[in-house]
Amino acid sequence: MTENSKSQNYLESGETTSVFSSWLTSLTFYLFSYIVLPFYFKIKIRGQENIPRTNATILAPTHRSRWDPIIVSCTTGWLSTKRPLRYMVSEEQTRGFQGWFIRHLGGFPVDRNNPGISSIRYSIEILKNQEMLVLFPEGKIYPENQSIYSIQPGVSRIALQAISGQSELDLKIVPISILYDHPAPPPWRCGVQVNIGSPIDVQDYLGYSTKQAAKELTANLALSLKQLHQKS
């Protein structure tokens, strides 16, 4: 069964899924990486060597603008690592033509007000397949740049569930700060600093109880993001 037909079966059954189209992704992010983003922004990247080239990975960026997924893709994804990215995105963004486009670039929906088990299950499946998953730990867009907002426990819970039944899974969480010179919507030629932090090894939290592990992992992710966000 092809990936497209498998995706269609999931959609018809109500399951969460996404489709990765290598030709569409290559074309889209080539245009954005070399034409759109350099024209619109002045982007500086620090820590790109921290992105794992193999194994299960969660990218955990701050969220200040609708540009964030594109910036993450162009600085950490297909063109730089040859690894496809999967995104958990709000359900309304996966409708219509925009939704088709987002799904074929690796996006899959979640209802932010009432997250369903299927989106969580699909996230865990992605990680068990040794893929790279993008989750925004603040949960939504916060236009103001200057601080890290409350980190939701969802990233930690998904990571811990992924290794709970597969303790040999080498899973890393990579904190990423995206800092704009101006609040959203960022103006033309706005400066953007992308700081990519050292990976957090989820295996290090296996010795805790489930509740304590989620608490410790969330706190350490918040601390890493705060430190990255303070770098200029």
C-alpha positions in Angstrom: 0.0 0.0 0.0 1.4 3.4 -0.9 1.7 6.2 1.7 -1.0 8.2 -0.1 -3.5 5.4 -0.1 -2.7 4.5 3.5 -3.3 8.2 4.4 -6.7 8.1 2.6 -7.7 5.0 4.5 -6.8 6.8 7.8 -8.8 9.8 6.8 -11.9 7.8 5.9 -11.7 6.0 9.3 -11.3 9.2 11.2 -7.7 8.4 12.3 -5.0 11.0 12.5 -2.4 10.9 9.8 -0.1 13.0 7.5 1.5 12.5 4.2 5.1 13.4 3.3 5.6 14.3 -0.3 9.3 14.5 -1.0 9.0 16.4 -4.3 6.5 18.9 -2.8 8.6 19.4 0.3 11.8 19.8 -1.6 10.3 22.4 -3.9 8.5 24.3 -1.2 11.4 24.6 1.2 13.9 25.3 -1.6 11.7 28.3 -2.5 11.3 29.4 1.1 14.9 28.8 2.1 16.6 30.5 -0.8 14.0 33.1 -2.0 11.2 33.9 0.3 12.8 33.9 3.8 16.1 35.6 2.7 14.0 38.3 1.0 11.6 38.9 3.9 13.9 38.2 7.0 17.4 38.6 8.1 17.9 35.2 9.7 20.8 34.1 11.9 21.2 30.4 13.1 23.1 29.1 16.1 23.5 25.5 17.1 22.5 23.8 13.9 24.9 21.0 14.7 22.7 20.0 17.6 20.0 18.6 15.3 20.2 14.7 15.3 20.7 13.1 11.9 19.2 9.8 13.0 16.9 8.3 15.7 13.6 9.6 17.2 13.6 13.4 17.7 11.2 16.0 19.0 11.9 19.5 18.0 10.4 21.9 20.6 10.4 25.5 19.3 9.0 28.7 20.8 6.0 30.0 19.0 5.7 33.7 18.2 4.5 33.8 14.6 2.8 31.8 11.8 6.2 31.9 10.2 7.7 29.6 12.8 6.9 26.2 11.2 8.5 27.4 7.9 11.6 28.8 9.7 11.9 25.5 11.7 11.6 23.5 8.5 14.2 25.5 6.6 16.7 25.6 9.4 16.4 22.0 10.8 14.5 19.9 8.3 14.5 18.4 4.9 17.1 20.6 3.2 19.6 20.6 6.0 19.3 17.1 7.5 17.4 15.2 4.7 14.9 14.2 7.4 11.2 14.8 6.9 9.4 16.7 9.6 6.0 15.8 11.1 4.0 18.6 12.7 1.1 18.7 15.1 -0.9 21.7 14.0 -4.3 23.1 15.0 -7.2 21.3 13.4 -8.5 24.4 11.5 -5.2 24.6 9.6 -5.8 21.2 8.0 -9.0 22.1 6.2 -9.5 22.9 2.5 -6.6 23.5 0.1 -4.4 24.8 2.8 -5.1 21.7 4.7 -4.1 19.5 1.7 -0.9 21.4 1.4 0.0 21.2 5.1 -0.8 17.5 5.3 1.5 16.8 2.3 4.3 18.6 4.1 3.9 16.4 7.2 1.3 18.2 9.2 -1.5 16.4 11.1 -4.3 17.9 13.2 -5.0 18.3 16.8 -8.0 20.0 18.5 -6.2 22.3 21.0 -9.4 22.7 23.1 -10.0 19.0 23.3 -7.0 17.0 22.2 -8.1 13.5 21.0 -6.3 10.3 21.7 -5.7 9.7 18.0 -3.3 12.7 17.6 -1.3 11.6 20.6 -1.2 8.0 19.4 0.0 9.2 16.0 2.7 11.3 17.6 3.9 8.3 19.5 3.8 6.2 16.4 6.0 8.8 14.5 8.6 8.6 17.3 8.6 4.8 17.4 9.3 4.9 13.7 12.5 6.9 14.4 11.2 10.1 12.8 11.4 13.8 13.6 8.3 15.4 15.2 7.7 19.1 15.7 5.7 20.1 18.8 5.3 23.7 20.1 5.6 23.3 23.9 3.9 26.7 24.6 0.8 25.4 23.0 -0.1 28.4 20.9 1.3 31.6 19.4 2.4 34.3 21.8 3.3 37.4 19.8 5.5 39.0 22.5 9.2 38.0 22.2 10.8 38.7 25.4 10.0 35.8 27.6 9.2 32.1 27.6 5.5 31.4 28.4 4.2 28.5 30.4 5.5 25.2 28.9 2.7 22.7 28.6 3.3 19.1 29.8 2.1 17.6 26.5 5.6 17.3 24.9 7.0 15.5 28.0 4.0 13.1 28.2 4.2 12.2 24.5 8.0 11.6 24.8 7.6 9.5 28.0 4.8 7.4 26.5 6.9 6.8 23.4 9.7 5.2 25.5 7.4 3.6 28.1 6.8 0.4 26.0 10.1 0.7 24.1 12.8 1.6 26.6 15.6 1.1 24.1 14.2 4.0 22.0 16.9 6.7 21.7 14.6 9.7 21.9 15.9 13.3 22.1 14.1 16.6 22.6 15.8 19.6 21.0 14.8 23.0 22.4 14.7 25.8 19.8 14.3 29.5 20.5 13.0 31.7 17.6 13.5 35.3 18.5 12.2 38.1 16.3 13.4 41.7 16.5 9.8 42.8 16.5 6.5 41.3 17.8 4.2 39.5 15.4 3.3 40.1 12.7 7.0 40.5 11.9 7.7 43.4 9.4 9.7 43.1 6.2 13.5 42.7 6.8 12.8 41.8 10.5 15.8 40.1 12.1 15.3 36.6 13.4 17.7 34.7 15.7 17.2 30.9 15.7 19.0 29.3 18.7 19.1 25.5 18.7 20.0 24.0 22.0 21.6 20.7 23.1 19.3 17.7 22.9 17.6 16.5 26.1 17.9 12.7 26.4 14.5 11.3 27.4 16.2 8.1 28.6 17.6 10.0 31.6 14.1 10.3 33.1 13.2 6.6 33.1 14.2 6.3 36.8 11.4 8.6 38.0 7.7 7.9 38.5 5.6 8.8 35.4 4.3 12.0 37.1 7.7 13.1 38.4 9.4 12.3 35.1 6.9 14.5 33.2 7.4 17.3 35.8 11.2 17.2 35.7 11.4 16.9 31.9 9.0 19.8 31.4 10.9 22.0 33.9 14.3 21.2 32.2 12.8 21.9 28.7 11.5 25.3 30.0 14.9 26.1 31.5 16.7 25.3 28.2 14.3 27.4 26.2 14.6 30.3 28.6 18.4 30.2 28.4 18.3 30.0 24.6 15.8 32.8 24.4 18.2 35.1 26.3 21.0 34.7 23.8 21.3 37.4 21.2 
